[in-house]
Amino acid sequence: MTRDAHLPAARRRLRLIGGAFVVAFVALGLRMVDLALMSVDAASEPNGVAGAPQSARRADIVDRQGDLIATDYPKTSLFADPAEVLDREGTATQLGRILGLDRARLLASLAEPRRFVWLKRHLTEAERLAIVRLGLPGIGFRTEWHRIYPQRELASHLVGYVGVENQGLAGIEYSFENRLNGPGAAAGALVLTIDLGVQEAVRSELAHAVERFNATGGTGLVLEVGSGEILAMVSLPDFDPNRYWAAPPKARFNRNTQGTYELGSLFKVFTVAMVLDAGVVEIDDGYDAAEPLLRVKEL
């Protein structure tokens, strides 16, 4: 057989070998991309680095009309894998400048013998973008659920607040932790008996009374007579649960549930209310407590 007769067979074999190489290189490239994406996902999740607890989304809290009292929304937090940080000094300096954090504290965190450390929770968008532009090795972001209270002070004592791990610390948030967090959140929003319209009316009137009489505080409850359901619960002074840590202890004190009062003092309020309702005295009237009331004003 001549040399020309072998050429077609040789070309076919070369094409087959070349095609096999192309397929192998494509498969290898796809696998490398897959591994790279997997490593990014692992670095972005604390469980892939150090087993930090996941931040679960809490169920919403609404009033009896379905108006929103508390909900979650995503925020970005910053973490580091100290083993992957190449320049601890430079990283601490740059992050401290952007985040306004102490450089020494950041440096100590970056020297931790762990694969995951939080650097700052709940970044602003400006902080996140500034850190992204730096491209620092070993530094990553994680999206967490963050609790917000759109009604602010209106139902603060009643609803309470949560901690940095989104766990209930006070009020409804604490008492109904199992219902609002974890598997219980799958049941949907927690519906309260209060009516935000009634709550606003009570708070407004109570605030006027506190201001008028220069009172230390005030408390008010509205109950549904037939069922005993609480339609409004107000305690003044109150606070913004979005920034509960900035409120003084006296503002976080719920006078409805935490205060103790003598029963005699409580019933004096009812006595005065009945006298005013009957028109026996006016709100500005006074009398000498040493003399019987009948001598001051005939009933």
C-alpha positions in Angstrom: 0.0 0.0 0.0 1.4 3.4 -1.0 2.1 6.3 1.4 -0.9 8.3 -0.1 -3.2 5.5 0.8 -2.3 5.9 4.5 -2.9 9.7 4.6 -6.8 9.6 5.0 -6.5 7.2 7.9 -3.8 9.3 9.6 -5.9 12.4 9.2 -8.9 10.7 10.8 -6.8 9.6 13.7 -5.4 13.1 14.2 -8.9 14.6 14.1 -10.1 12.1 16.7 -7.1 12.8 19.0 -7.5 16.5 18.5 -11.2 16.3 19.3 -10.5 14.2 22.4 -8.0 16.9 23.6 -10.6 19.7 23.0 -13.2 17.8 25.0 -10.8 17.1 27.8 -9.7 20.8 28.0 -13.3 22.0 28.0 -14.3 19.5 30.7 -11.2 20.5 32.8 -12.1 24.2 32.4 -15.7 23.7 33.4 -14.6 21.8 36.4 -12.1 24.5 37.4 -14.9 27.1 37.2 -17.2 24.9 39.2 -14.6 24.5 42.0 -13.9 28.2 42.0 -17.6 29.0 42.4 -17.9 26.4 45.2 -14.9 27.9 47.0 -16.4 31.4 46.8 -19.7 30.1 48.2 -17.9 28.3 51.0 -15.9 31.5 51.9 -19.1 33.6 51.9 -20.9 31.3 54.4 -19.7 31.1 58.0 -20.6 27.4 58.2 -18.1 26.7 55.5 -15.4 28.4 57.5 -16.0 28.1 61.2 -19.5 26.8 61.8 -21.0 30.1 62.9 -24.8 30.0 63.4 -27.0 31.0 60.5 -29.2 34.0 60.9 -32.8 32.8 60.4 -35.6 35.1 59.1 -38.1 35.8 61.8 -41.8 35.9 61.2 -43.5 39.3 60.8 -45.6 40.8 63.6 -48.8 42.6 62.6 -51.7 44.2 64.5 -55.3 42.9 64.3 -55.8 44.9 61.0 -52.7 43.4 59.4 -50.6 46.6 59.7 -46.9 45.8 60.0 -45.2 46.2 63.4 -42.0 44.2 62.9 -40.3 42.6 59.9 -36.9 41.5 58.7 -34.8 42.8 55.8 -31.3 41.7 54.6 -28.1 43.5 55.5 -24.5 42.8 54.8 -22.0 41.9 57.5 -18.2 41.6 57.2 -16.1 38.6 58.3 -12.5 37.4 57.9 -10.8 34.1 57.4 -7.5 34.9 59.3 -5.7 32.0 57.6 -6.3 33.7 54.2 -5.3 37.2 55.2 -1.9 38.0 53.6 -1.2 41.4 55.2 -2.8 41.7 58.6 -1.2 45.1 59.4 -2.3 46.7 56.1 -5.8 45.0 56.2 -6.4 46.3 59.8 -5.3 49.8 58.8 -7.5 50.0 55.7 -10.6 48.4 57.3 -10.2 50.6 60.4 -10.2 53.7 58.3 -13.4 52.7 56.4 -15.4 51.2 59.3 -14.2 53.7 62.0 -13.0 50.8 64.2 -10.0 50.5 66.4 -7.0 49.2 64.4 -5.6 47.2 67.4 -8.9 45.4 67.9 -9.1 44.5 64.2 -5.5 43.3 64.2 -6.3 41.1 67.2 -9.3 39.6 65.3 -7.2 38.9 62.2 -4.7 37.1 64.4 -7.3 34.7 65.8 -6.4 31.0 65.4 -9.8 30.4 63.7 -11.1 30.2 60.2 -14.0 32.6 60.8 -14.2 35.9 62.8 -16.8 38.7 62.6 -15.4 42.1 61.9 -18.5 44.2 61.8 -22.2 43.4 61.6 -24.7 45.3 59.4 -22.6 47.4 57.1 -23.9 50.5 55.3 -23.9 50.3 51.5 -21.1 52.9 51.4 -18.9 50.8 53.7 -19.6 47.6 51.7 -18.6 49.2 48.4 -15.5 50.8 49.8 -14.3 47.4 51.1 -15.2 45.6 47.8 -12.9 48.1 45.9 -10.0 47.1 48.2 -10.1 43.5 47.1 -8.5 42.3 50.4 -7.7 38.5 50.5 -9.4 36.6 53.4 -12.2 39.2 53.8 -15.7 38.3 52.9 -19.4 39.3 53.2 -22.4 37.6 54.5 -26.1 38.6 54.1 -28.0 38.4 57.4 -31.5 39.2 58.4 -31.9 42.4 60.3 -35.1 43.3 62.4 -36.8 46.6 61.8 -39.8 48.3 63.5 -41.5 50.7 61.1 -43.9 52.0 63.8 -40.8 53.0 66.0 -41.9 54.1 69.5 -45.6 53.4 69.0 -45.6 49.8 70.2 -42.1 49.6 71.6 -42.9 48.2 75.1 -45.4 45.8 73.7 -43.4 44.3 70.8 -39.9 44.5 72.5 -36.7 44.1 70.4 -34.1 41.6 69.3 -30.3 41.2 69.6 -27.6 41.2 67.0 -28.2 37.5 66.3 -31.9 38.3 65.7 -32.9 36.6 68.9 -35.8 38.0 71.0 -34.7 40.0 74.1 -37.9 41.7 75.3 -41.6 41.9 74.9 -43.5 39.9 72.3 -40.2 39.2 70.5 -38.9 37.4 73.6 -42.2 35.7 74.8 -43.0 34.3 71.4 -39.4 33.4 70.3 -40.3 29.8 69.3 -43.2 31.1 67.2 -41.3 33.9 65.5 -38.0 32.1 64.9 -37.0 28.7 63.4 -39.7 26.3 62.4 -42.4 28.3 64.0 -41.8 31.2 61.5 -43.3 29.0 58.8 -46.7 29.6 60.2 -46.6 33.1 58.9 -47.0 36.5 60.6 -47.9 36.7 64.3 -51.2 38.6 64.6 -51.6 40.6 67.8 -54.9 41.8 69.3 -53.8 45.4 69.4 -55.1 48.0 67.0 -52.5 50.5 66.0 -55.1 53.2 65.5 -56.2 52.8 69.1 -52.6 52.6 70.2 -51.8 55.9 68.5 -54.8 57.6 70.1 -53.9 56.4 73.6 -50.3 57.3 73.2 -51.1 60.8 72.0 -53.6 61.5 74.9 -51.2 60.1 77.4 -48.3 62.1 76.1 -50.4 65.3 76.5 -51.3 64.4 80.0 -47.7 63.7 81.0 -46.6 67.0 79.5 -49.5 68.9 81.1 -48.9 67.6 84.6 -45.1 67.4 84.3 -45.4 63.7 85.2 -42.5 61.3 85.5 -44.3 58.8 83.3 -47.7 57.5 82.3 -49.4 54.2 81.5 -52.6 53.3 79.6 -54.5 50.1 78.7 -57.5 49.6 76.5 -59.3 46.3 76.8 -62.1 44.7 74.7 -64.9 44.3 77.4 -66.4 41.2 75.9 -63.2 39.2 75.2 -60.6 40.9 77.5 -58.3 41.3 74.4 -55.8 44.1 74.7 -56.4 46.8 72.1 -53.7 49.2 73.2 -50.9 49.2 75.8 -48.8 52.3 76.2 -46.1 53.2 78.7 -44.3 56.5 78.8 -41.5 57.3 78.4 -40.9 54.9 75.5 -38.1 54.3 73.1 -37.3 53.4 69.5 -36.8 49.6 69.3 -34.6 50.1 66.2 -32.1 51.6 68.5 -33.0 50.2 71.9 -29.4 50.2 73.1 -29.4 54.0 73.0 -32.5 54.3 75.3 -32.0 54.8 79.1 -33.3 52.0 81.4 -36.2 54.2 82.5 -37.5 54.4 78.9 -37.3 50.7 78.4 -39.2 50.1 81.7 -42.8 49.0 80.9 -45.0 50.5 83.6 -47.9 48.2 82.6 -46.1 44.8 83.2 -43.1 45.6 85.3 -44.4 48.3 87.6 -46.0 47.4 91.0 -48.7 49.6 92.5 -50.7 49.7 95.7 -54.3 48.7 95.1 -55.5 51.6 97.1 -53.7 54.0 94.8 -55.2 52.3 91.8 -58.8 52.6 93.1 -58.3 56.3 93.9 -58.1 56.8 90.1 -61.5 55.1 89.7 -63.0 57.2 92.6 -61.8 60.4 91.0 -63.0 59.3 87.6 -66.5 58.6 89.0 -66.6 62.0 90.7 -65.6 63.8 87.6 -68.1 61.8 85.5 -70.9 62.6 87.8 -70.1 66.3 87.6 -69.6 66.6 91.4 -66.3 68.4 90.9 -64.3 69.8 88.1 -60.8 68.9 87.1 -59.5 72.2 88.6 -61.4 72.1 91.8 -59.8 71.5 95.2 -60.8 71.1 98.8 -59.3 71.1 102.2 -58.5 67.5 103.1 -59.0 68.4 106.8 -62.7 69.1 106.3 -65.4 66.7 105.1 -66.2 67.0 101.4 -69.8 67.8 102.1 -68.8 71.0 103.8 -66.9 72.1 100.7 -69.5 71.3 98.1 -72.9 69.8 98.5 -73.5 66.7 96.5 
